[in-house]
Amino acid sequence: MIPTMKRITILLLFATLSACSSQRLAAQTPEWVERNADKRFPPDRYWIGISSAVGNDAEEKAKESAIKQIAAQFKTLVKAKTTFTKREEIEGGASKLSETYEEKINNYIENVELTGARIVETHKQGIRVFALAALEKEAFLRPLRRELQAYQKSLSERLKTAESFASSDLSSAINAYLEVLNALEEAEPKREFFNRVSGEVFEFSNDVQPAAVEAAMRKALSEARLTMVSGNNQKGELGKAFAQPLVVKATNKSGAALRGLPIVFVAGETELGKAITNDEGVASFSPVAQADGVQGGKGKIVAALEMKNLSPRMRDEVRQNASVTFEFALDASSFLCELDLSEIEDERARRSLEQKLADALAKNGATLKRGAPLIAKAVVVAREAASVQGMSGEVVVQDVTLTLQFQRRGGSALSSVSFAAKGLGKDKESAIAKALSDIRISPSRFAEPIAKARSATE
């Protein structure tokens, strides 16, 4: 038996040792592990991330996770502000935050680089490793601010370049204006991100805002004038080029030539071709006479300034302000032709094609009749483009070419015209049928091969 006094002494000694051990363990555990915060990094100046991991590569996993925590704070903050801003705008009557714009902001947030983020320290406690990451706010925002300032300078310089071209080189001017809009579109998500992370308000100057740039473009384009030089009131034979080219001249209001402008020539709903104005502002085009838009033997070809990179509304405005109309008489004598679709096995596709081809041939003077001396024979060539996984299983993709061959009865092909389409289906046959049903037939493309075939048979 241990004396009572000695037993009490041993217990007191054990308790003292246990208390000291606990104090040493508490002293060794960093404050940031226990409190999930660190006085060295006040939240008004730093973003921090604290994470832990166990197992193989625990330290590296903890470090990576701590950095990701900082990125997650950005995503939460910016997306929350984006949603709030959009709600405010909608409640106010309109939303300036389009779905495309919102998607670009979100993409930028997802891919933003955390420049300056670093691992401050790690701590191992048993089998678990803790990591503390920190990012100084100003160190992160400073290069973003400089980048936006550089965008502002670049936008202003490009705008001045556009304005300097506007009086004589309209094509270069419009391209420069479009460069401003494209650069602004690229910069906007970065500006939005910076504002919502920093709490500051960075705005590009008023002169490079989209509305201001479009207004400057509209003013420059309003200066363009298109006048007819020659080629009006000709008589054309279906499928053959006009005797004289159609010639136009582009100038500004002062009469100065505008070079490098694309001029499009359109008959009915068919674009016949394009020409570019030379140093004198002149563009010349030799179209083939075709039946689209012709009524009572009379037709029109509209030549217009065409800037396809513009918005549809502005493109229409340009066409109205800078266009001329050539009139012509069309000699479109009728002829007999048989349409042969015997190679088209799918009945639905054959019916669809028969209607489209019959309409196109009729517009080019053909009267369909069995036994006619001229045959328009459809030839189909298909090849497998790919097999893709669809909602209901694997889908076959076929690249299909439909060629309409004009030939003498019992003879070889005299001319041809081809159209291409892509079809998807559960098998090769259904994919080909889908392509043939959806194929687009342009009547204007029949004029030349028909003229060539008729000339050979006369």
C-alpha positions in Angstrom: 0.0 0.0 0.0 1.2 3.4 -1.0 0.9 6.0 1.7 -1.9 8.5 1.2 0.3 11.5 1.1 2.6 9.9 -1.5 -0.4 8.9 -3.7 -1.7 12.5 -3.6 1.7 13.8 -4.6 1.9 11.4 -7.6 -1.6 12.5 -8.8 -0.7 16.2 -8.6 2.5 15.6 -10.5 0.6 13.7 -13.3 -2.0 16.5 -13.5 0.8 19.1 -13.7 2.6 17.2 -16.5 -0.7 16.8 -18.5 -1.5 20.5 -18.2 1.9 21.5 -19.4 1.6 19.1 -22.3 -1.7 20.6 -23.3 -0.3 24.1 -23.0 2.6 23.2 -25.3 0.2 21.7 -27.9 -2.0 24.8 -27.8 1.1 27.0 -28.1 2.2 25.0 -31.2 -1.1 25.3 -33.0 -1.2 28.5 -35.1 -4.0 31.0 -34.5 -5.1 30.8 -38.1 -5.7 27.1 -37.8 -7.9 27.5 -34.7 -9.7 30.7 -35.7 -9.7 30.5 -39.5 -8.3 34.0 -39.5 -5.0 35.8 -39.1 -4.3 39.2 -37.6 -1.3 39.6 -39.9 -3.7 39.8 -42.9 -6.6 42.2 -42.2 -9.6 41.6 -44.5 -9.6 45.2 -45.7 -6.1 44.6 -47.3 -5.9 40.9 -48.0 -7.9 37.9 -49.2 -6.9 34.7 -47.4 -7.6 31.0 -47.9 -7.2 28.3 -45.3 -7.5 24.6 -46.1 -6.3 21.2 -44.9 -5.7 17.7 -46.3 -4.6 14.2 -45.3 -3.0 11.3 -47.0 -0.4 11.2 -49.8 0.8 14.7 -50.9 -1.3 16.2 -48.2 0.8 19.4 -48.1 0.5 20.1 -51.8 -3.2 19.3 -51.8 -3.7 21.7 -48.8 -1.7 24.5 -50.6 -3.7 24.0 -53.8 -7.0 24.1 -52.0 -6.1 27.2 -50.0 -5.4 29.1 -53.3 -8.7 27.8 -54.7 -10.5 29.2 -51.7 -9.3 32.7 -52.6 -10.5 32.2 -56.2 -13.8 31.0 -54.9 -14.2 34.2 -52.9 -13.8 36.2 -56.2 -16.4 34.0 -58.0 -18.9 34.3 -55.1 -18.4 38.1 -54.8 -18.5 39.0 -58.5 -21.4 36.6 -59.4 -23.4 37.9 -56.5 -22.9 41.5 -57.6 -23.6 40.6 -61.2 -27.0 39.0 -60.2 -27.8 42.0 -58.0 -26.9 44.5 -60.7 -29.0 42.6 -63.3 -32.0 42.5 -60.9 -31.7 46.3 -60.2 -31.6 47.0 -64.0 -34.6 44.8 -64.7 -36.7 46.3 -61.9 -35.8 49.7 -63.2 -37.3 48.8 -66.6 -34.4 47.4 -68.6 -31.4 45.2 -68.4 -28.0 46.2 -69.9 -26.5 42.9 -68.9 -27.2 40.6 -71.8 -26.8 36.9 -71.6 -23.7 37.0 -73.8 -22.2 39.7 -71.8 -22.9 37.9 -68.5 -21.4 34.7 -70.0 -18.2 36.6 -70.9 -17.9 38.0 -67.4 -18.4 34.5 -65.9 -15.8 33.0 -68.3 -13.3 35.7 -67.2 -14.0 35.0 -63.5 -13.5 31.2 -64.1 -10.1 31.8 -65.8 -8.7 34.7 -63.9 -5.1 34.4 -62.8 -4.4 35.0 -59.1 -1.3 37.1 -59.6 0.5 37.6 -56.3 -1.2 34.8 -54.4 1.3 32.9 -52.1 1.4 30.2 -49.5 2.3 32.0 -46.2 2.9 28.9 -44.1 1.8 25.3 -43.4 1.2 23.4 -40.2 1.1 19.7 -39.5 -1.1 18.4 -36.8 -1.2 14.6 -36.5 -1.9 13.2 -40.0 -3.5 16.5 -41.2 -1.6 19.3 -42.9 -3.0 22.9 -42.9 -2.1 25.6 -45.4 -2.6 29.4 -45.3 -2.6 31.4 -48.5 -2.8 35.1 -48.8 -3.2 37.6 -51.6 -2.7 41.4 -51.1 -5.6 43.2 -52.7 -3.7 46.2 -54.0 -1.0 44.0 -55.5 -3.6 42.0 -57.4 -5.7 45.0 -58.5 -2.7 47.2 -59.6 -1.9 45.3 -62.8 -5.6 45.1 -63.7 -6.0 48.8 -63.3 -2.9 49.4 -65.5 -4.3 47.0 -68.1 -7.6 48.9 -68.2 -5.7 52.2 -68.5 -3.8 50.7 -71.4 -7.1 49.7 -73.0 -8.3 53.3 -72.7 -5.2 54.6 -74.4 -5.4 52.0 -77.2 -9.2 52.6 -77.8 -8.6 56.4 -78.1 -5.7 56.0 -80.5 -7.8 53.6 -82.7 -10.7 56.0 -82.7 -8.4 58.8 -83.9 -7.1 56.5 -86.6 -10.7 55.8 -87.7 -11.6 59.5 -87.8 -8.5 60.3 -89.9 -9.5 57.8 -92.5 -13.2 58.7 -92.6 -12.9 61.5 -95.3 -11.1 59.4 -98.0 -10.6 55.8 -97.1 -14.0 54.8 -95.7 -13.2 51.0 -95.7 -10.2 51.5 -93.5 -12.2 53.9 -91.3 -15.0 51.4 -90.8 -12.4 48.6 -90.0 -10.8 50.9 -87.5 -14.1 51.7 -85.9 -14.9 48.0 -85.7 -11.5 47.4 -84.1 -12.5 49.8 -81.4 -15.8 48.0 -80.8 -14.0 44.6 -80.8 -11.4 45.8 -78.3 -14.1 47.3 -76.1 -16.0 44.0 -76.1 -12.8 42.3 -75.0 -12.1 44.8 -72.3 -15.6 45.1 -70.8 -15.6 41.8 -68.8 -12.2 42.8 -67.3 -13.5 46.3 -66.4 -16.7 44.7 -64.9 -14.6 42.3 -62.9 -12.2 45.0 -61.6 -15.1 47.2 -60.5 -16.9 44.5 -58.6 -13.8 43.1 -56.9 -12.2 46.5 -56.1 -15.3 48.5 -55.2 -14.0 51.2 -57.4 -15.7 52.6 -60.5 -13.5 52.5 -63.7 -15.3 53.7 -66.8 -13.9 54.1 -70.3 -14.3 57.6 -71.7 -17.6 58.6 -73.4 -16.1 58.8 -76.9 -15.2 55.1 -76.9 -18.5 53.8 -75.5 -20.3 51.5 -78.0 -23.1 54.0 -78.7 -20.6 56.8 -79.4 -18.5 54.6 -81.7 -21.6 53.5 -83.7 -22.7 57.1 -84.0 -19.3 58.0 -85.4 -19.5 55.1 -87.8 -23.0 56.1 -88.9 -21.8 59.6 -89.6 -18.9 58.4 -91.7 -21.1 56.0 -93.6 -23.7 58.7 -94.3 -21.0 60.5 -96.3 -20.8 57.7 -98.8 -22.5 58.1 -102.2 -22.8 55.6 -105.1 -23.5 56.8 -108.6 -24.0 54.9 -111.8 -21.3 55.2 -114.5 -22.4 52.8 -117.2 -24.2 49.5 -118.0 -27.9 50.5 -117.6 -30.8 49.5 -119.8 -29.1 46.5 -121.5 -30.7 43.5 -123.0 -29.6 40.2 -121.6 -29.8 36.6 -122.7 -30.5 34.1 -120.0 -27.4 32.4 -118.8 -25.0 34.7 -120.7 -23.0 37.7 -119.5 -24.3 41.2 -120.4 -22.5 42.9 -123.3 -21.3 45.7 -121.0 -20.2 45.5 -117.4 -22.1 47.3 -114.7 -20.0 50.2 -113.5 -20.5 52.4 -110.4 -18.4 55.0 -108.5 -18.2 55.6 -104.8 -17.5 59.1 -103.4 -18.1 61.2 -100.3 -20.4 64.2 -100.2 -17.6 66.4 -101.4 -17.0 64.2 -104.5 -13.7 62.6 -103.3 -13.3 59.0 -104.4 -13.7 56.3 -101.8 -11.4 53.4 -102.5 -11.4 49.8 -101.2 -15.2 49.6 -100.7 -17.0 46.3 -101.3 -19.9 46.8 -103.7 -22.5 43.9 -103.9 -24.7 43.3 -107.0 -28.1 41.7 -106.2 -30.9 40.6 -108.5 -34.2 39.7 -106.7 -33.0 37.8 -103.6 -29.8 36.5 -105.3 -26.4 38.0 -104.7 -24.7 37.9 -108.1 -21.2 38.9 -107.0 -19.0 41.7 -105.6 -16.5 44.2 -106.7 -14.1 46.5 -104.8 -13.7 50.2 -105.7 -10.3 51.1 -107.1 -8.2 54.3 -106.3 -10.7 56.3 -108.4 -13.6 54.9 -106.4 -14.8 52.8 -109.4 -16.1 49.3 -109.3 -17.0 47.2 -112.3 -18.9 43.9 -112.4 -20.0 41.7 -115.3 -23.0 39.6 -114.2 -24.7 36.7 -116.0 -28.3 37.4 -116.9 -30.7 35.2 -114.8 -34.4 35.2 -114.1 -34.6 35.9 -110.3 -36.7 39.0 -109.8 -37.6 39.3 -113.5 -41.3 40.1 -114.3 -42.7 40.6 -117.7 -39.2 40.3 -119.2 -38.0 43.2 -117.2 -35.5 42.9 -114.4 -33.4 45.0 -112.0 -29.9 44.6 -110.5 -29.1 46.7 -107.4 -25.5 47.7 -106.7 -25.0 48.7 -103.1 -22.2 49.4 -100.6 -22.0 46.2 -98.4 -20.3 46.2 -95.0 -21.1 42.7 -93.6 -19.4 43.3 -90.3 -21.9 46.0 -89.3 -25.1 45.3 -87.4 -28.0 44.3 -89.6 -29.8 47.7 -88.9 -26.7 49.7 -89.9 -26.1 47.5 -92.9 -29.6 48.2 -94.1 -29.1 51.9 -93.6 -25.9 51.8 -95.7 -27.6 50.0 -98.5 -30.4 52.6 -98.6 -28.0 55.5 -98.6 -25.5 54.1 -101.1 -27.1 52.1 -103.8 -28.0 52.4 -107.5 -30.4 50.3 -109.6 -29.6 49.0 -113.1 -32.6 48.0 -115.3 -32.4 45.4 -118.0 -34.6 43.4 -120.4 -34.3 39.6 -120.4 -34.6 37.3 -123.3 -35.8 34.1 -121.6 -37.2 31.9 -124.4 -38.8 28.7 -123.0 -37.5 25.2 -123.7 -38.6 21.7 -123.0 -36.7 19.6 -120.3 -37.2 16.3 -118.5 -36.3 16.1 -114.8 -34.9 12.7 -113.9 -34.8 11.9 -110.2 -34.5 8.1 -110.5 -31.4 8.0 -108.3 -33.3 9.4 -105.3 -34.6 6.4 -103.5 -36.3 8.0 -100.5 -39.8 9.1 -101.5 -40.0 12.1 -99.2 -36.7 13.5 -100.2 -37.5 12.9 -103.9 -40.8 14.9 -103.6 -39.1 17.7 -101.8 -36.3 17.9 -104.4 -38.7 17.6 -107.3 -40.6 20.7 -106.1 -37.4 22.8 -105.6 -35.8 21.8 -108.9 -39.0 22.3 -110.9 -39.4 25.8 -109.5 -35.7 26.6 -110.2 -35.9 25.3 -113.8 -39.2 27.1 -114.4 -37.6 30.4 -113.4 -35.0 29.8 -116.0 -37.4 29.2 -118.8 -37.8 25.4 -118.6 -41.1 23.6 -119.3 -41.0 20.1 -117.8 -42.1 17.3 -120.1 -41.3 13.6 -120.4 -39.5 12.7 -123.5 -37.9 16.2 -124.0 -34.6 16.3 -125.9 -32.8 17.8 -122.9 -32.7 15.9 -119.6 -31.8 17.3 -116.2 -30.6 14.2 -114.3 -29.9 14.3 -110.6 -26.8 12.5 -109.4 -26.1 12.0 -105.7 -22.7 11.4 -104.1 -22.4 10.8 -100.4 -19.6 10.1 -98.0 -19.6 9.5 -94.2 -18.3 12.6 -92.4 -18.4 11.3 -88.9 -20.4 9.4 -86.3 -21.5 11.3 -83.3 -23.2 10.4 -80.0 -26.7 11.9 -79.9 -29.4 11.9 -77.2 -30.8 8.6 -78.5 -27.6 6.9 -79.4 -25.0 7.1 -82.2 -25.9 9.4 -85.1 -24.5 9.0 -88.7 -23.3 12.2 -90.5 -23.2 12.2 -94.3 -21.7 14.9 -96.6 -24.0 14.9 -99.7 -23.5 16.5 -103.1 -26.4 16.7 -105.5 -25.3 17.4 -109.1 -27.9 18.2 -111.8 -26.4 17.1 -115.1 -27.9 18.6 -118.3 -27.5 16.0 -121.1 -28.9 15.1 -124.5 -31.4 12.2 -124.5 -29.2 9.2 -124.8 -26.0 11.3 -124.8 -23.3 12.5 -122.4 -23.5 15.4 -120.0 -23.3 18.9 -121.5 -23.1 21.0 -118.3 -23.9 20.7 -114.6 -24.6 22.5 -111.4 -23.9 21.1 -107.9 -25.3 21.7 -104.4 -23.9 20.4 -101.1 -25.6 19.6 -97.7 -24.9 17.7 -94.5 -27.4 15.2 -93.1 -27.8 13.4 -89.8 -29.6 10.1 -89.3 -29.7 6.8 -87.5 -28.2 5.2 -90.5 -26.6 6.2 -93.9 -29.8 6.1 -95.8 -31.8 8.3 -93.4 -28.8 10.8 -93.2 -28.7 11.1 -97.0 -32.4 11.5 -97.2 -32.3 14.3 -94.6 -29.5 16.1 -96.5 -31.5 15.9 -99.8 -34.7 17.2 -98.1 -32.9 20.1 -96.5 -30.7 21.1 -99.5 -31.0 24.7 -100.7 -31.5 25.2 -104.4 -30.5 28.6 -105.9 -32.3 29.3 -109.2 -29.6 31.8 -110.3 -27.0 29.1 -110.5 -28.9 27.3 -113.2 -28.6 30.1 -115.8 -25.1 29.4 -117.1 -25.3 25.6 -117.3 -28.7 25.8 -119.0 -27.4 28.3 -121.5 -24.4 26.1 -122.2 -26.5 23.0 -122.7 -29.0 24.7 -124.9 -26.3 26.1 -127.1 -24.9 22.6 -127.5 -28.2 21.1 -128.5 -29.3 23.8 -131.0 
